[in-house]
Amino acid sequence: MSEKLKIKLSIADRVYPLTVDPSQEEGLRSATKKIEAMIKQFEQSYAVRDKQDVLAMCALQFAAQVEQKQISGSQDNEIALTRLQNLDKKLSELLSK
């Protein structure tokens, strides 16, 4: 059983203390950097009145990326399945001769 790490992450000028598995630390720190970069981008691009608005836009952006990857993955799976079915049909035809 691995020891838990106590880390502090800063997002939107707030510090969040977390207790995590060592295997999660790198991913959390990377995600924090991406969120901070996106916050900075939104603040520079739009007239933002409140950090909560910026955080909501960040959440929407990340959620949209996840959804798009799932949609793309589903389409890729359908294409692969169709190709495999066609290949199976051709092989069956060849083997039945």
N, CA, C and O atoms as a GROMACS GRO file, in nm:
protein
  388
    1MET      N    1   0.084  -0.117   0.000
    1MET     CA    2   0.000   0.000   0.000
    1MET      C    3   0.089   0.124   0.000
    1MET      O    4   0.177   0.137   0.085
    2SER      N    5   0.068   0.215  -0.095
    2SER     CA    6   0.154   0.332  -0.106
    2SER      C    7   0.105   0.444  -0.014
    2SER      O    8  -0.013   0.455   0.019
    3GLU      N    9   0.200   0.524   0.026
    3GLU     CA   10   0.170   0.639   0.112
    3GLU      C   11   0.102   0.747   0.030
    3GLU      O   12   0.129   0.763  -0.089
    4LYS      N   13   0.015   0.819   0.093
    4LYS     CA   14  -0.051   0.932   0.028
    4LYS      C   15   0.038   1.055   0.038
    4LYS      O   16   0.113   1.071   0.134
    5LEU      N   17   0.029   1.141  -0.062
    5LEU     CA   18   0.103   1.267  -0.062
    5LEU      C   19   0.008   1.382  -0.030
    5LEU      O   20  -0.108   1.382  -0.072
    6LYS      N   21   0.057   1.477   0.044
    6LYS     CA   22  -0.020   1.598   0.069
    6LYS      C   23   0.040   1.707  -0.020
    6LYS      O   24   0.156   1.744  -0.006
    7ILE      N   25  -0.043   1.756  -0.112
    7ILE     CA   26   0.003   1.859  -0.205
    7ILE      C   27  -0.091   1.978  -0.197
    7ILE      O   28  -0.203   1.968  -0.148
    8LYS      N   29  -0.044   2.090  -0.247
    8LYS     CA   30  -0.126   2.211  -0.256
    8LYS      C   31  -0.125   2.258  -0.401
    8LYS      O   32  -0.019   2.273  -0.462
    9LEU      N   33  -0.244   2.279  -0.454
    9LEU     CA   34  -0.258   2.328  -0.591
    9LEU      C   35  -0.324   2.464  -0.588
    9LEU      O   36  -0.420   2.486  -0.513
   10SER      N   37  -0.275   2.555  -0.668
   10SER     CA   38  -0.331   2.689  -0.675
   10SER      C   39  -0.406   2.707  -0.806
   10SER      O   40  -0.349   2.695  -0.915
   11ILE      N   41  -0.535   2.735  -0.793
   11ILE     CA   42  -0.620   2.757  -0.910
   11ILE      C   43  -0.699   2.885  -0.887
   11ILE      O   44  -0.769   2.898  -0.786
   12ALA      N   45  -0.689   2.977  -0.979
   12ALA     CA   46  -0.764   3.104  -0.972
   12ALA      C   47  -0.741   3.175  -0.840
   12ALA      O   48  -0.835   3.220  -0.775
   13ASP      N   49  -0.615   3.185  -0.802
   13ASP     CA   50  -0.574   3.257  -0.680
   13ASP      C   51  -0.627   3.195  -0.551
   13ASP      O   52  -0.636   3.263  -0.448
   14ARG      N   53  -0.661   3.068  -0.556
   14ARG     CA   54  -0.700   2.995  -0.436
   14ARG      C   55  -0.614   2.871  -0.424
   14ARG      O   56  -0.578   2.808  -0.524
   15VAL      N   57  -0.581   2.836  -0.301
   15VAL     CA   58  -0.498   2.718  -0.277
   15VAL      C   59  -0.588   2.604  -0.231
   15VAL      O   60  -0.672   2.620  -0.142
   16TYR      N   61  -0.568   2.488  -0.293
   16TYR     CA   62  -0.646   2.370  -0.260
   16TYR      C   63  -0.552   2.260  -0.210
   16TYR      O   64  -0.476   2.203  -0.287
   17PRO      N   65  -0.558   2.231  -0.080
   17PRO     CA   66  -0.476   2.123  -0.027
   17PRO      C   67  -0.544   1.989  -0.058
   17PRO      O   68  -0.664   1.972  -0.037
   18LEU      N   69  -0.466   1.896  -0.109
   18LEU     CA   70  -0.520   1.764  -0.146
   18LEU      C   71  -0.431   1.654  -0.090
   18LEU      O   72  -0.311   1.673  -0.072
   19THR      N   73  -0.491   1.540  -0.063
   19THR     CA   74  -0.417   1.420  -0.028
   19THR      C   75  -0.440   1.322  -0.142
   19THR      O   76  -0.554   1.281  -0.167
   20VAL      N   77  -0.333   1.283  -0.211
   20VAL     CA   78  -0.345   1.203  -0.333
   20VAL      C   79  -0.246   1.088  -0.333
   20VAL      O   80  -0.149   1.086  -0.257
   21ASP      N   81  -0.272   0.992  -0.420
   21ASP     CA   82  -0.175   0.886  -0.446
   21ASP      C   83  -0.059   0.946  -0.523
   21ASP      O   84  -0.080   1.037  -0.604
   22PRO      N   85   0.062   0.898  -0.500
   22PRO     CA   86   0.177   0.951  -0.576
   22PRO      C   87   0.158   0.943  -0.727
   22PRO      O   88   0.208   1.028  -0.800
   23SER      N   89   0.086   0.842  -0.774
   23SER     CA   90   0.064   0.826  -0.919
   23SER      C   91  -0.027   0.934  -0.976
   23SER      O   92  -0.028   0.954  -1.098
   24GLN      N   93  -0.101   1.004  -0.893
   24GLN     CA   94  -0.192   1.109  -0.940
   24GLN      C   95  -0.128   1.247  -0.943
   24GLN      O   96  -0.179   1.337  -1.009
   25GLU      N   97  -0.019   1.265  -0.872
   25GLU     CA   98   0.038   1.398  -0.855
   25GLU      C   99   0.072   1.466  -0.988
   25GLU      O  100   0.033   1.580  -1.010
   26GLU      N  101   0.142   1.398  -1.074
   26GLU     CA  102   0.184   1.459  -1.200
   26GLU      C  103   0.064   1.503  -1.284
   26GLU      O  104   0.063   1.612  -1.340
   27GLY      N  105  -0.038   1.418  -1.291
   27GLY     CA  106  -0.157   1.451  -1.369
   27GLY      C  107  -0.231   1.571  -1.311
   27GLY      O  108  -0.279   1.656  -1.386
   28LEU      N  109  -0.241   1.577  -1.180
   28LEU     CA  110  -0.308   1.690  -1.116
   28LEU      C  111  -0.231   1.820  -1.137
   28LEU      O  112  -0.291   1.924  -1.163
   29ARG      N  113  -0.101   1.813  -1.126
   29ARG     CA  114  -0.021   1.935  -1.148
   29ARG      C  115  -0.028   1.980  -1.293
   29ARG      O  116  -0.035   2.100  -1.321
   30SER      N  117  -0.028   1.886  -1.385
   30SER     CA  118  -0.041   1.920  -1.527
   30SER      C  119  -0.178   1.982  -1.555
   30SER      O  120  -0.188   2.081  -1.628
   31ALA      N  121  -0.283   1.924  -1.498
   31ALA     CA  122  -0.418   1.978  -1.517
   31ALA      C  123  -0.427   2.119  -1.460
   31ALA      O  124  -0.491   2.206  -1.518
   32THR      N  125  -0.365   2.140  -1.345
   32THR     CA  126  -0.365   2.272  -1.283
   32THR      C  127  -0.299   2.375  -1.374
   32THR      O  128  -0.349   2.486  -1.388
   33LYS      N  129  -0.188   2.338  -1.435
   33LYS     CA  130  -0.118   2.430  -1.528
   33LYS      C  131  -0.207   2.463  -1.647
   33LYS      O  132  -0.211   2.578  -1.692
   34LYS      N  133  -0.277   2.362  -1.700
   34LYS     CA  134  -0.365   2.386  -1.815
   34LYS      C  135  -0.481   2.477  -1.777
   34LYS      O  136  -0.520   2.565  -1.854
   35ILE      N  137  -0.537   2.456  -1.659
   35ILE     CA  138  -0.647   2.542  -1.612
   35ILE      C  139  -0.598   2.686  -1.596
   35ILE      O  140  -0.665   2.779  -1.640
   36GLU      N  141  -0.483   2.703  -1.534
   36GLU     CA  142  -0.428   2.838  -1.515
   36GLU      C  143  -0.401   2.907  -1.649
   36GLU      O  144  -0.428   3.026  -1.664
   37ALA      N  145  -0.349   2.832  -1.745
   37ALA     CA  146  -0.323   2.889  -1.878
   37ALA      C  147  -0.454   2.929  -1.945
   37ALA      O  148  -0.462   3.033  -2.010
   38MET      N  149  -0.556   2.847  -1.929
   38MET     CA  150  -0.685   2.877  -1.990
   38MET      C  151  -0.750   2.998  -1.921
   38MET      O  152  -0.811   3.082  -1.987
   39ILE      N  153  -0.736   3.007  -1.790
   39ILE     CA  154  -0.787   3.123  -1.717
   39ILE      C  155  -0.723   3.251  -1.771
   39ILE      O  156  -0.791   3.350  -1.799
   40LYS      N  157  -0.592   3.247  -1.785
   40LYS     CA  158  -0.518   3.364  -1.836
   40LYS      C  159  -0.566   3.402  -1.976
   40LYS      O  160  -0.584   3.519  -2.007
   41GLN      N  161  -0.586   3.299  -2.060
   41GLN     CA  162  -0.632   3.324  -2.196
   41GLN      C  163  -0.771   3.388  -2.197
   41GLN      O  164  -0.795   3.485  -2.269
   42PHE      N  165  -0.863   3.335  -2.116
   42PHE     CA  166  -0.998   3.392  -2.111
   42PHE      C  167  -0.995   3.535  -2.056
   42PHE      O  168  -1.067   3.622  -2.106
   43GLU      N  169  -0.913   3.559  -1.954
   43GLU     CA  170  -0.906   3.694  -1.896
   43GLU      C  171  -0.850   3.794  -1.996
   43GLU      O  172  -0.890   3.910  -1.995
   44GLN      N  173  -0.757   3.752  -2.081
   44GLN     CA  174  -0.698   3.842  -2.180
   44GLN      C  175  -0.792   3.864  -2.299
   44GLN      O  176  -0.791   3.971  -2.360
   45SER      N  177  -0.871   3.763  -2.330
   45SER     CA  178  -0.955   3.771  -2.449
   45SER      C  179  -1.092   3.834  -2.425
   45SER      O  180  -1.151   3.891  -2.517
   46TYR      N  181  -1.143   3.824  -2.304
   46TYR     CA  182  -1.278   3.869  -2.275
   46TYR      C  183  -1.279   3.959  -2.152
   46TYR      O  184  -1.193   3.950  -2.065
   47ALA      N  185  -1.379   4.046  -2.148
   47ALA     CA  186  -1.397   4.131  -2.030
   47ALA      C  187  -1.463   4.045  -1.922
   47ALA      O  188  -1.584   4.022  -1.925
   48VAL      N  189  -1.383   4.000  -1.828
   48VAL     CA  190  -1.432   3.909  -1.725
   48VAL      C  191  -1.450   3.987  -1.595
   48VAL      O  192  -1.360   4.058  -1.551
   49ARG      N  193  -1.566   3.971  -1.536
   49ARG     CA  194  -1.594   4.041  -1.411
   49ARG      C  195  -1.563   3.956  -1.290
   49ARG      O  196  -1.531   4.008  -1.183
   50ASP      N  197  -1.571   3.827  -1.305
   50ASP     CA  198  -1.565   3.739  -1.190
   50ASP      C  199  -1.486   3.613  -1.223
   50ASP      O  200  -1.498   3.558  -1.333
   51LYS      N  201  -1.405   3.568  -1.129
   51LYS     CA  202  -1.328   3.444  -1.148
   51LYS      C  203  -1.422   3.326  -1.171
   51LYS      O  204  -1.388   3.233  -1.244
   52GLN      N  205  -1.538   3.328  -1.107
   52GLN     CA  206  -1.632   3.217  -1.124
   52GLN      C  207  -1.675   3.203  -1.269
   52GLN      O  208  -1.693   3.092  -1.319
   53ASP      N  209  -1.692   3.316  -1.338
   53ASP     CA  210  -1.727   3.312  -1.480
   53ASP      C  211  -1.615   3.246  -1.561
   53ASP      O  212  -1.641   3.164  -1.649
   54VAL      N  213  -1.493   3.282  -1.528
   54VAL     CA  214  -1.378   3.225  -1.599
   54VAL      C  215  -1.369   3.075  -1.572
   54VAL      O  216  -1.346   2.995  -1.663
   55LEU      N  217  -1.388   3.037  -1.447
   55LEU     CA  218  -1.382   2.894  -1.412
   55LEU      C  219  -1.495   2.816  -1.480
   55LEU      O  220  -1.474   2.702  -1.522
   56ALA      N  221  -1.612   2.877  -1.491
   56ALA     CA  222  -1.723   2.810  -1.561
   56ALA      C  223  -1.688   2.789  -1.709
   56ALA      O  224  -1.718   2.684  -1.765
   57MET      N  225  -1.626   2.889  -1.771
   57MET     CA  226  -1.586   2.876  -1.911
   57MET      C  227  -1.477   2.770  -1.927
   57MET      O  228  -1.478   2.696  -2.026
   58CYS      N  229  -1.384   2.762  -1.832
   58CYS     CA  230  -1.282   2.657  -1.835
   58CYS      C  231  -1.345   2.519  -1.825
   58CYS      O  232  -1.310   2.428  -1.900
   59ALA      N  233  -1.440   2.505  -1.733
   59ALA     CA  234  -1.508   2.376  -1.715
   59ALA      C  235  -1.581   2.337  -1.844
   59ALA      O  236  -1.576   2.222  -1.885
   60LEU      N  237  -1.648   2.434  -1.906
   60LEU     CA  238  -1.719   2.407  -2.031
   60LEU      C  239  -1.621   2.365  -2.141
   60LEU      O  240  -1.648   2.272  -2.217
   61GLN      N  241  -1.509   2.434  -2.149
   61GLN     CA  242  -1.408   2.403  -2.251
   61GLN      C  243  -1.356   2.260  -2.234
   61GLN      O  244  -1.349   2.184  -2.330
   62PHE      N  245  -1.318   2.224  -2.110
   62PHE     CA  246  -1.267   2.090  -2.086
   62PHE      C  247  -1.373   1.983  -2.109
   62PHE      O  248  -1.343   1.878  -2.166
   63ALA      N  249  -1.496   2.009  -2.066
   63ALA     CA  250  -1.604   1.912  -2.087
   63ALA      C  251  -1.632   1.893  -2.236
   63ALA      O  252  -1.657   1.781  -2.281
   64ALA      N  253  -1.628   2.001  -2.312
   64ALA     CA  254  -1.650   1.992  -2.457
   64ALA      C  255  -1.540   1.910  -2.523
   64ALA      O  256  -1.568   1.833  -2.615
   65GLN      N  257  -1.416   1.926  -2.478
   65GLN     CA  258  -1.305   1.847  -2.533
   65GLN      C  259  -1.325   1.698  -2.506
   65GLN      O  260  -1.302   1.616  -2.594
   66VAL      N  261  -1.368   1.665  -2.386
   66VAL     CA  262  -1.392   1.524  -2.350
   66VAL      C  263  -1.505   1.467  -2.435
   66VAL      O  264  -1.493   1.357  -2.488
   67GLU      N  265  -1.612   1.543  -2.448
   67GLU     CA  266  -1.726   1.496  -2.528
   67GLU      C  267  -1.686   1.476  -2.674
   67GLU      O  268  -1.725   1.377  -2.736
   68GLN      N  269  -1.608   1.570  -2.729
   68GLN     CA  270  -1.567   1.559  -2.869
   68GLN      C  271  -1.479   1.436  -2.890
   68GLN      O  272  -1.491   1.368  -2.992
   69LYS      N  273  -1.392   1.406  -2.795
   69LYS     CA  274  -1.307   1.287  -2.806
   69LYS      C  275  -1.392   1.161  -2.802
   69LYS      O  276  -1.364   1.065  -2.874
   70GLN      N  277  -1.496   1.161  -2.719
   70GLN     CA  278  -1.584   1.044  -2.713
   70GLN      C  279  -1.660   1.026  -2.843
   70GLN      O  280  -1.677   0.914  -2.892
   71ILE      N  281  -1.707   1.136  -2.899
   71ILE     CA  282  -1.779   1.130  -3.027
   71ILE      C  283  -1.686   1.080  -3.137
   71ILE      O  284  -1.724   0.992  -3.215
   72SER      N  285  -1.566   1.135  -3.142
   72SER     CA  286  -1.469   1.093  -3.244
   72SER      C  287  -1.431   0.947  -3.227
   72SER      O  288  -1.420   0.873  -3.325
   73GLY      N  289  -1.411   0.906  -3.102
   73GLY     CA  290  -1.377   0.767  -3.074
   73GLY      C  291  -1.488   0.673  -3.116
   73GLY      O  292  -1.462   0.564  -3.168
   74SER      N  293  -1.611   0.713  -3.092
   74SER     CA  294  -1.726   0.631  -3.130
   74SER      C  295  -1.733   0.617  -3.282
   74SER      O  296  -1.761   0.509  -3.334
   75GLN      N  297  -1.708   0.727  -3.354
   75GLN     CA  298  -1.710   0.723  -3.500
   75GLN      C  299  -1.598   0.634  -3.552
   75GLN      O  300  -1.617   0.558  -3.647
   76ASP      N  301  -1.480   0.643  -3.491
   76ASP     CA  302  -1.367   0.560  -3.531
   76ASP      C  303  -1.400   0.412  -3.509
   76ASP      O  304  -1.366   0.328  -3.592
   77ASN      N  305  -1.466   0.381  -3.398
   77ASN     CA  306  -1.504   0.243  -3.368
   77ASN      C  307  -1.603   0.190  -3.471
   77ASN      O  308  -1.593   0.075  -3.513
   78GLU      N  309  -1.698   0.274  -3.512
   78GLU     CA  310  -1.796   0.233  -3.613
   78GLU      C  311  -1.728   0.205  -3.747
   78GLU      O  312  -1.761   0.108  -3.814
   79ILE      N  313  -1.634   0.290  -3.785
   79ILE     CA  314  -1.561   0.270  -3.910
   79ILE      C  315  -1.481   0.141  -3.905
   79ILE      O  316  -1.481   0.062  -4.000
   80ALA      N  317  -1.412   0.119  -3.792
   80ALA     CA  318  -1.333  -0.004  -3.776
   80ALA      C  319  -1.422  -0.127  -3.780
   80ALA      O  320  -1.387  -0.227  -3.843
   81LEU      N  321  -1.537  -0.121  -3.715
   81LEU     CA  322  -1.630  -0.233  -3.714
   81LEU      C  323  -1.680  -0.264  -3.855
   81LEU      O  324  -1.688  -0.380  -3.895
   82THR      N  325  -1.713  -0.160  -3.931
   82THR     CA  326  -1.759  -0.180  -4.068
   82THR      C  327  -1.650  -0.244  -4.153
   82THR      O  328  -1.678  -0.335  -4.232
   83ARG      N  329  -1.527  -0.199  -4.138
   83ARG     CA  330  -1.416  -0.256  -4.214
   83ARG      C  331  -1.392  -0.402  -4.176
   83ARG      O  332  -1.368  -0.487  -4.263
   84LEU      N  333  -1.400  -0.431  -4.048
   84LEU     CA  334  -1.382  -0.570  -4.003
   84LEU      C  335  -1.494  -0.660  -4.055
   84LEU      O  336  -1.468  -0.774  -4.094
   85GLN      N  337  -1.616  -0.610  -4.056
   85GLN     CA  338  -1.728  -0.688  -4.107
   85GLN      C  339  -1.710  -0.716  -4.257
   85GLN      O  340  -1.738  -0.826  -4.303
   86ASN      N  341  -1.664  -0.615  -4.332
   86ASN     CA  342  -1.639  -0.633  -4.474
   86ASN      C  343  -1.528  -0.734  -4.498
   86ASN      O  344  -1.538  -0.819  -4.587
   87LEU      N  345  -1.422  -0.726  -4.419
   87LEU     CA  346  -1.312  -0.820  -4.430
   87LEU      C  347  -1.357  -0.961  -4.396
   87LEU      O  348  -1.319  -1.056  -4.463
   88ASP      N  349  -1.438  -0.974  -4.291
   88ASP     CA  350  -1.490  -1.104  -4.252
   88ASP      C  351  -1.576  -1.164  -4.362
   88ASP      O  352  -1.568  -1.284  -4.390
   89LYS      N  353  -1.657  -1.081  -4.425
   89LYS     CA  354  -1.743  -1.126  -4.534
   89LYS      C  355  -1.659  -1.177  -4.652
   89LYS      O  356  -1.687  -1.282  -4.709
   90LYS      N  357  -1.555  -1.100  -4.687
   90LYS     CA  358  -1.469  -1.140  -4.798
   90LYS      C  359  -1.394  -1.269  -4.766
   90LYS      O  360  -1.382  -1.356  -4.852
   91LEU      N  361  -1.343  -1.280  -4.644
   91LEU     CA  362  -1.274  -1.403  -4.604
   91LEU      C  363  -1.367  -1.522  -4.606
   91LEU      O  364  -1.327  -1.631  -4.649
   92SER      N  365  -1.488  -1.505  -4.559
   92SER     CA  366  -1.586  -1.614  -4.559
   92SER      C  367  -1.616  -1.659  -4.702
   92SER      O  368  -1.626  -1.778  -4.730
   93GLU      N  369  -1.630  -1.562  -4.792
   93GLU     CA  370  -1.656  -1.594  -4.932
   93GLU      C  371  -1.539  -1.672  -4.992
   93GLU      O  372  -1.560  -1.770  -5.064
   94LEU      N  373  -1.417  -1.630  -4.963
   94LEU     CA  374  -1.299  -1.699  -5.015
   94LEU      C  375  -1.286  -1.840  -4.958
   94LEU      O  376  -1.251  -1.933  -5.030
   95LEU      N  377  -1.314  -1.856  -4.831
   95LEU     CA  378  -1.299  -1.986  -4.766
   95LEU      C  379  -1.409  -2.084  -4.806
   95LEU      O  380  -1.391  -2.206  -4.798
   96SER      N  381  -1.522  -2.031  -4.847
   96SER     CA  382  -1.632  -2.120  -4.888
   96SER      C  383  -1.617  -2.174  -5.030
   96SER      O  384  -1.692  -2.263  -5.069
   97LYS      N  385  -1.523  -2.124  -5.106
   97LYS     CA  386  -1.501  -2.170  -5.244
   97LYS      C  387  -1.429  -2.299  -5.247
   97LYS      O  388  -1.402  -2.352  -5.355
   0.00000   0.00000   0.00000
